[in-house]
Amino acid sequence: MAFSLMLGEAGFPPDEIKASSAVSIEQQGGGFTITTIDLSVTAKVPGIDDAKFQEIAKKAKEGCPVSKVLNATINFEASLA
C-alpha cells in the first residue's frame, strides 16, 4: 500500500494499518459500473501527529495508481488508532 510506504519514507513507519472498503455498483447502460468506493484506514504510527498523518494520507490518495484508472468517486478517511 502506497500509504504505508509514504509514512515510512517520511520517517514514520507504521506499526499497524487496518483498511476496509465498501464498493457501490450500479446498473448503467445495460451493464454494471463501480460508482463509489469508500476507503477507511486506521493506523498505529508512533511519533506522528494527526496533521502530518492527514497530510501524508491526502498525498497517498492523490497519487494512488489504482484510483487514477477507476472512473469512480473515491472517498478516503484516515485516522490514528
DSSP file (Angstrom, degrees, kcal/mol; ACC not computed):
  #  RESIDUE AA STRUCTURE BP1 BP2  ACC     N-H-->O    O-->H-N    N-H-->O    O-->H-N    TCO  KAPPA ALPHA  PHI   PSI    X-CA   Y-CA   Z-CA
    1    1 A M     >        0   0    0      0, 0.0     4,-1.7     0, 0.0     3,-0.3   0.000 360.0 360.0 360.0 131.8    0.0    0.0    0.0
    2    2 A A  H  >  +     0   0    0      1,-0.2     4,-2.8     2,-0.2     5,-0.2   0.838 360.0  61.7 -59.7 -34.7    1.4    3.4   -1.0
    3    3 A F  H  > S+     0   0    0      1,-0.2     4,-2.3     2,-0.2    -1,-0.2   0.921 104.0  47.7 -61.1 -45.0    0.2    5.0    2.2
    4    4 A S  H  > S+     0   0    0     -3,-0.3     4,-2.2     2,-0.2    -1,-0.2   0.915 113.0  48.9 -61.1 -44.5    2.5    2.6    4.3
    5    5 A L  H  X S+     0   0    0     -4,-1.7     4,-2.6     1,-0.2    -2,-0.2   0.920 111.5  49.0 -61.4 -45.0    5.4    3.4    2.0
    6    6 A M  H  X S+     0   0    0     -4,-2.8     4,-1.4     2,-0.2    -2,-0.2   0.874 109.3  51.8 -66.8 -37.4    4.9    7.1    2.2
    7    7 A L  H  <>S+     0   0    0     -4,-2.3     5,-2.8    -5,-0.2     3,-0.3   0.940 112.3  46.9 -61.5 -46.1    4.6    7.1    6.0
    8    8 A G  H ><5S+     0   0    0     -4,-2.2     3,-1.7     1,-0.2    -2,-0.2   0.906 109.5  52.5 -62.2 -43.1    7.9    5.1    6.2
    9    9 A E  H 3<5S+     0   0    0     -4,-2.6    -1,-0.2     1,-0.3    -2,-0.2   0.790 106.3  55.0 -64.6 -26.7    9.6    7.5    3.8
   10   10 A A  T 3<5S-     0   0    0     -4,-1.4    -1,-0.3    -3,-0.3    -2,-0.2   0.428 127.2-100.2 -85.1   0.7    8.6   10.4    5.9
   11   11 A G  T < 5S+     0   0    0     -3,-1.7    -3,-0.2    -4,-0.2    -2,-0.1   0.639  97.6 103.5  91.8  16.1   10.2    8.8    8.9
   12   12 A F      < -     0   0    0     -5,-2.8    -3,-0.1    -6,-0.2    -4,-0.1  -0.560  50.2-171.6-128.9  67.9    7.1    7.4   10.5
   13   13 A P        -     0   0    0      0, 0.0     2,-0.1     0, 0.0    -8,-0.1  -0.419  28.0-121.7 -62.3 129.3    7.0    3.6    9.8
   14   14 A P        -     0   0    0      0, 0.0    31,-0.2     0, 0.0     3,-0.1  -0.433  13.0-154.2 -74.9 144.5    3.6    2.3   10.9
   15   15 A D  S    S-     0   0    0     29,-2.9     2,-0.3     1,-0.3    30,-0.2   0.814  82.7  -2.4 -77.8 -34.0    3.2   -0.4   13.5
   16   16 A E  E     -A   44   0A   0     28,-1.4    28,-2.7     2,-0.0     2,-0.4  -0.979  57.1-167.9-159.2 141.6   -0.1   -1.4   12.1
   17   17 A I  E     -A   43   0A   0     -2,-0.3     2,-0.5    26,-0.2    26,-0.2  -0.993   6.6-170.0-133.2 127.9   -2.6   -0.3    9.3
   18   18 A K  E     -A   42   0A   0     24,-3.1    24,-2.7    -2,-0.4     2,-0.4  -0.974  10.8-176.0-116.0 129.7   -6.1   -1.6    9.1
   19   19 A A  E     +A   41   0A   0     -2,-0.5     2,-0.3    22,-0.2    22,-0.2  -0.960   8.0 176.8-127.8 143.6   -8.1   -0.9    5.9
   20   20 A S  E     -A   40   0A   0     20,-2.4    20,-2.7    -2,-0.4     2,-0.3  -0.962   7.7-165.9-138.1 158.7  -11.6   -1.6    4.9
   21   21 A S  E     -A   39   0A   0     -2,-0.3     2,-0.4    18,-0.2    18,-0.2  -0.982  13.3-158.4-144.4 155.2  -13.6   -0.6    1.8
   22   22 A A  E     -A   38   0A   0     16,-1.7    16,-2.9    -2,-0.3     2,-0.5  -0.999  15.9-158.1-132.4 132.4  -17.2   -0.5    0.6
   23   23 A V  E     -A   37   0A   0     -2,-0.4     2,-0.5    14,-0.2    14,-0.2  -0.934   4.4-151.4-117.2 130.6  -17.9   -0.5   -3.1
   24   24 A S  E     -A   36   0A   0     12,-3.1    11,-2.4    -2,-0.5    12,-1.1  -0.882  13.2-171.1-100.9 128.2  -21.1    0.7   -4.8
   25   25 A I  E     -A   34   0A   0     -2,-0.5     2,-0.4     9,-0.2     9,-0.2  -0.975   4.1-174.2-120.5 130.6  -22.0   -0.9   -8.1
   26   26 A E  E     -A   33   0A   0      7,-2.7     7,-2.8    -2,-0.4     2,-0.5  -0.933  29.2-114.1-125.4 147.7  -24.9    0.5  -10.2
   27   27 A Q  E     +A   32   0A   0     -2,-0.4     2,-0.4     5,-0.2     5,-0.3  -0.679  44.1 168.2 -78.7 126.6  -26.5   -0.8  -13.4
   28   28 A Q  E >   -A   31   0A   0      3,-2.9     3,-1.8    -2,-0.5    -2,-0.0  -0.986  58.1 -11.9-143.6 128.8  -25.8    1.6  -16.2
   29   29 A G  T 3  S-     0   0    0     -2,-0.4     3,-0.1     1,-0.3    -1,-0.1   0.842 128.1 -47.7  55.4  40.3  -26.3    1.2  -19.9
   30   30 A G  T 3  S+     0   0    0      1,-0.3    -1,-0.3     0, 0.0     2,-0.2   0.498 129.9  63.3  81.7   2.4  -27.0   -2.5  -19.9
   31   31 A G  E <  S-A   28   0A   0     -3,-1.8    -3,-2.9    -5,-0.1     2,-0.4  -0.706  85.1 -93.4-139.2-168.2  -24.0   -3.3  -17.7
   32   32 A F  E     -A   27   0A   0     -5,-0.3     2,-0.4    -2,-0.2    -5,-0.2  -0.913  30.6-168.7-119.7 145.3  -22.7   -2.6  -14.2
   33   33 A T  E     -A   26   0A   0     -7,-2.8    -7,-2.7    -2,-0.4     2,-0.7  -0.992  26.7-124.5-133.9 137.7  -20.3    0.2  -13.1
   34   34 A I  E     +A   25   0A   0     -2,-0.4    -9,-0.2    -9,-0.2     3,-0.1  -0.743  36.7 170.4 -76.8 117.8  -18.4    0.8   -9.9
   35   35 A T  E     +     0   0A   0    -11,-2.4    38,-2.6    -2,-0.7     2,-0.4   0.771  56.7  19.2-103.2 -32.0  -19.6    4.3   -9.0
   36   36 A T  E     -Ab  24  73A   0    -12,-1.1   -12,-3.1    36,-0.2     2,-0.4  -1.000  52.3-168.7-144.8 141.0  -18.2    4.9   -5.5
   37   37 A I  E     -Ab  23  74A   0     36,-2.7    38,-2.9    -2,-0.4     2,-0.6  -0.992   8.7-161.9-128.6 123.5  -15.5    3.4   -3.3
   38   38 A D  E     -Ab  22  75A   0    -16,-2.9   -16,-1.7    -2,-0.4     2,-0.4  -0.923  11.3-170.5-105.5 115.8  -15.4    4.3    0.4
   39   39 A L  E     -Ab  21  76A   0     36,-3.4    38,-2.4    -2,-0.6     2,-0.4  -0.885   4.9-172.3-108.1 137.2  -12.0    3.5    1.9
   40   40 A S  E     -Ab  20  77A   0    -20,-2.7   -20,-2.4    -2,-0.4     2,-0.4  -0.995   3.6-175.8-129.9 127.8  -11.3    3.7    5.7
   41   41 A V  E     -Ab  19  78A   0     36,-2.8    38,-2.4    -2,-0.4     2,-0.4  -0.983   8.0-175.0-127.1 131.8   -7.9    3.4    7.2
   42   42 A T  E     -Ab  18  79A   0    -24,-2.7   -24,-3.1    -2,-0.4     2,-0.4  -0.995  17.0-177.6-122.7 131.7   -6.9    3.2   10.8
   43   43 A A  E     -Ab  17  80A   0     36,-2.2    38,-3.0    -2,-0.4     2,-0.7  -0.964  30.4-142.4-135.5 146.8   -3.2    3.2   11.7
   44   44 A K  E     +A   16   0A   0    -28,-2.7   -29,-2.9    -2,-0.4   -28,-1.4  -0.940  33.5 168.1-101.8 112.5   -0.9    3.0   14.7
   45   45 A V    >   -     0   0    0     -2,-0.7     3,-1.3   -31,-0.2     8,-0.1  -0.909  27.8-137.3-132.5 103.3    2.0    5.2   13.8
   46   46 A P  T 3  S+     0   0    0      0, 0.0     3,-0.1     0, 0.0    -2,-0.0  -0.317  81.6   8.6 -62.1 137.8    4.4    6.1   16.6
   47   47 A G  T 3  S+     0   0    0      1,-0.2     2,-0.4   -35,-0.0   -35,-0.0   0.471  95.7 118.8  80.3   3.3    5.6    9.7   16.8
   48   48 A I    <   -     0   0    0     -3,-1.3     2,-0.2   -36,-0.0    -1,-0.2  -0.806  52.2-142.4-105.3 144.4    3.3   11.3   14.3
   49   49 A D     >  -     0   0    0     -2,-0.4     4,-2.4    -3,-0.1     5,-0.2  -0.619  30.1-107.4 -96.1 165.9    0.7   14.0   15.0
   50   50 A D  H  > S+     0   0    0      1,-0.2     4,-2.8    -2,-0.2     5,-0.2   0.857 115.6  56.9 -63.0 -36.7   -2.7   14.0   13.2
   51   51 A A  H  > S+     0   0    0      2,-0.2     4,-2.0     1,-0.2    -1,-0.2   0.934 111.7  41.6 -61.7 -46.2   -1.9   17.0   11.0
   52   52 A K  H  > S+     0   0    0      2,-0.2     4,-2.3     1,-0.2     5,-0.2   0.902 113.9  53.5 -66.8 -40.9    1.2   15.2    9.5
   53   53 A F  H  X S+     0   0    0     -4,-2.4     4,-2.3     1,-0.2    -2,-0.2   0.926 110.7  46.1 -58.7 -46.6   -0.7   11.9    9.3
   54   54 A Q  H  X S+     0   0    0     -4,-2.8     4,-2.5     2,-0.2    -1,-0.2   0.863 109.3  55.6 -66.7 -36.2   -3.6   13.6    7.3
   55   55 A E  H  X S+     0   0    0     -4,-2.0     4,-1.9    -5,-0.2    -1,-0.2   0.929 111.6  42.8 -60.3 -46.0   -1.1   15.3    5.0
   56   56 A I  H  X S+     0   0    0     -4,-2.3     4,-2.4     2,-0.2    -2,-0.2   0.886 112.0  54.4 -69.3 -38.6    0.5   12.0    4.1
   57   57 A A  H  X S+     0   0    0     -4,-2.3     4,-2.3    -5,-0.2    -2,-0.2   0.912 107.9  50.2 -60.2 -43.1   -2.9   10.3    3.7
   58   58 A K  H  X S+     0   0    0     -4,-2.5     4,-2.5     1,-0.2    -1,-0.2   0.916 110.8  48.6 -62.4 -43.9   -4.0   13.0    1.3
   59   59 A K  H  X S+     0   0    0     -4,-1.9     4,-1.9     1,-0.2    -1,-0.2   0.887 110.3  52.1 -64.0 -38.4   -0.9   12.6   -0.8
   60   60 A A  H  X S+     0   0    0     -4,-2.4     4,-0.6     2,-0.2    -2,-0.2   0.917 111.2  46.9 -64.7 -42.9   -1.3    8.9   -0.8
   61   61 A K  H >< S+     0   0    0     -4,-2.3     3,-0.9     1,-0.2    -2,-0.2   0.936 113.3  48.1 -63.4 -46.4   -4.9    9.2   -2.1
   62   62 A E  H 3< S+     0   0    0     -4,-2.5    -1,-0.2     1,-0.2    -2,-0.2   0.810 117.0  42.4 -65.3 -30.4   -4.0   11.7   -4.7
   63   63 A G  H 3< S+     0   0    0     -4,-1.9    -1,-0.2    -5,-0.2    -2,-0.2   0.398  79.6 128.2 -98.2   3.1   -1.1    9.6   -6.0
   64   64 A C    <X  -     0   0    0     -3,-0.9     4,-1.5    -4,-0.6    -3,-0.0  -0.430  48.1-154.7 -66.0 120.8   -2.8    6.2   -5.9
   65   65 A P  H  > S+     0   0    0      0, 0.0     4,-0.9     0, 0.0    -1,-0.2   0.831  93.6  53.6 -67.0 -30.7   -2.3    4.5   -9.3
   66   66 A V  H >> S+     0   0    0      1,-0.2     4,-1.1     2,-0.2     3,-0.7   0.921 106.8  51.8 -68.4 -42.9   -5.5    2.4   -8.8
   67   67 A S  H 34 S+     0   0    0      1,-0.2     3,-0.3     2,-0.2     5,-0.3   0.856 104.0  58.8 -60.2 -35.1   -7.6    5.4   -8.1
   68   68 A K  H 3< S+     0   0    0     -4,-1.5    -1,-0.2     1,-0.2    -2,-0.2   0.803 106.9  45.3 -67.9 -29.1   -6.3    7.1  -11.3
   69   69 A V  H << S+     0   0    0     -4,-0.9     2,-0.4    -3,-0.7    -1,-0.2   0.651  96.2  86.5 -90.9 -14.8   -7.6    4.3  -13.5
   70   70 A L     <  -     0   0    0     -4,-1.1     2,-1.3    -3,-0.3     4,-0.1  -0.707  68.3-146.5 -89.0 134.8  -11.1    3.9  -11.9
   71   71 A N        +     0   0    0     -2,-0.4     2,-0.3   -37,-0.1    -1,-0.1  -0.538  66.0 102.7 -93.8  66.9  -13.8    6.2  -13.1
   72   72 A A  S    S-     0   0    0     -2,-1.3     2,-0.5    -5,-0.3   -36,-0.2  -0.961  79.9 -99.8-144.9 157.1  -15.4    6.3   -9.7
   73   73 A T  E     -b   36   0A   0    -38,-2.6   -36,-2.7    -2,-0.3     2,-0.6  -0.707  38.7-160.1 -77.5 128.1  -15.7    8.6   -6.7
   74   74 A I  E     -b   37   0A   0     -2,-0.5     2,-0.4   -38,-0.2   -36,-0.2  -0.951   5.8-166.4-117.7 116.8  -13.2    7.5   -4.1
   75   75 A N  E     -b   38   0A   0    -38,-2.9   -36,-3.4    -2,-0.6     2,-0.5  -0.859   7.6-167.8 -99.4 133.5  -13.8    8.7   -0.6
   76   76 A F  E     -b   39   0A   0     -2,-0.4     2,-0.5   -38,-0.2   -36,-0.2  -0.979   8.9-178.1-130.3 121.8  -10.8    8.2    1.8
   77   77 A E  E     -b   40   0A   0    -38,-2.4   -36,-2.8    -2,-0.5     2,-0.4  -0.981   6.1-175.4-120.0 127.2  -10.9    8.5    5.6
   78   78 A A  E     +b   41   0A   0     -2,-0.5     2,-0.3   -38,-0.2   -36,-0.2  -0.973   6.0 171.6-124.7 136.2   -7.8    8.1    7.6
   79   79 A S  E     -b   42   0A   0    -38,-2.4   -36,-2.2    -2,-0.4     2,-0.3  -0.991  31.2-117.7-143.1 152.2   -7.5    8.0   11.4
   80   80 A L  E      b   43   0A   0     -2,-0.3   -36,-0.2   -38,-0.2   -30,-0.0  -0.676 360.0 360.0 -86.5 141.5   -4.9    7.3   14.0
   81   81 A A              0   0    0    -38,-3.0   -37,-0.2    -2,-0.3    -1,-0.1   0.439 360.0 360.0 -83.0 360.0   -5.6    4.5   16.4
